[in-house]
Amino acid sequence: MALVVKNAVKKAAPKGMRFSGDFVAALDKRVGEIVNEAAERAKSNKRATCRPYDL
């Protein structure tokens, strides 16, 4: 499941900045890892809701 939208990444980038073809895929993978880590932290604190401080 894609978490990162390529067009949104391009819009968020500074003007003139370009990204390699595999950048968005790597960013998507890292975002997924961050989400999973936050979920695990919430679970370990006996919560079913991820909060900003779980990041």
Order of alpha helices (4+ residues) and beta strands (2+ residues): alpha-alpha
